[in-house]
Amino acid sequence: MIGFATPKRRFARLKLALFGGRRPVRLCFTINNTVRLFKSGVEFFPALIERIDAAQHDVSLETYIFCDDAAGRAISTALMNAARRGVHVRVITDGIGTAKLPIFNEWAQANVEHRVYNPHLFGQLGFSRTHRKLAVIDRHIAFCGGINIVDDFEQNGVRLDQARWDFALEAQGPVVKDVREAFDLQWQRIRLGVKPLAPRQQDQQPTPGASSRTNRRALRARLRARRGLIHAVDQPCVAFVARDNLLNRRAIEKAYLAAISHAEKEVMLANPYFMPGRKLRRALVRAAQRGVRVTLVIGRKEFVALDYATPFLYRNLLKYGVRIAEYEKTMLHGKVAVVDSNWATVGSSNLDALSLVLNNEANMVLVNHENEIVQLRDAILAAFHDGRPITVEQYAARPVGERLLNWLAYNAYRTMMKMLTIGRYD
């Protein structure tokens, strides 16, 4: 929580040390990327291991949870094998999300560099966590999503009947540079005093091998998409958006707001922690008021307090025709959205105060990548139909005790989050 808890002068020095006086682009769309969507770790882990096994120069991995289970050990082995053959391997784990594991000693022996983000609950970086799930291989392949390094069928000691409902994206192309840069900044953030990166040149220099006409077209697409005009973009493009507590505090929330505010037909969101601030809730209501079909799929049974607090928000959403379903078929962990079948996001950011205001998060945004967006839309729609629908009549018929519990849980959560975020959660 650097931006919230430290004095202004130290904050200014820290920004200078990390960013070299520059201001990173918050949402920069690029063309000429290829993307691939993975559903659950069952699909994602083999692909990640395959890329690590083929790495020749460097591997960078950042995750909130790294478990010493079958999935974690398989990826750990791939990382160590890569390091032993001379690949530069760096791993960032979170100090709370990941326990101190025996494999960390094995990493050191195998030459895997490892840094822990904010080792204590209230540490040098305040209360913030790194909740991001990123990987970069040889500077030309990047992964971003919501999947931790953990067995897909394990949840707090309970064996799930089905794999977690979660997603990750693999990307190749110009967007990989932004992912790599975000990892490098995080690596420096953990250990201050490292020489800052050179200023970004992405928007000033043409992409290698591309014509000036192509780059002018790409720049126009980036500018239109950056303003949220997703219907004005006529070609596939990708943006990487990472939030932190230095400069990009509202980056992911703004990406959602821009897409929802320009939606014409449909907004579909799926998220396990649904407790957005007023701006995002208002955007959903306004979309529904202008005739957009708004669908929410909300996960349950991961954080009990939110299971009681989130329903407090249903009344106003249902009033304006928002469709809501609570999903319990398996653990819904995906943080995904689709707007008008031509905009989508996959990443680590929940729609709650911790993700939108406090933690380090990372999402990818796709525009006009039809195949992947259709896959994601179909998955959200299937989850909605598999979920328990929340109707106006059912909601109104809740017992008085349940209503009171929802009110208490919501206000307790809101009060706690306003304290943790120094009033920035609304």
Helices and strands as residue ranges (DSSP letters): H 2-5, H 8-19, E 29-30, E 34-39, H 40-54, E 58-63, H 70-84, E 88-94, H 103-110, E 113-117, E 134-137, E 141-145, E 154-155, E 158-159, E 167-172, H 175-190, H 212-226, G 230-232, E 237-243, H 251-261, E 266-271, H 278-289, E 293-299, H 304-309, G 310-313, H 314-319, E 323-327, E 335-339, E 343-347, H 353-353, I 354-358, E 361-367, H 370-386, E 388-390, H 392-396, H 400-420
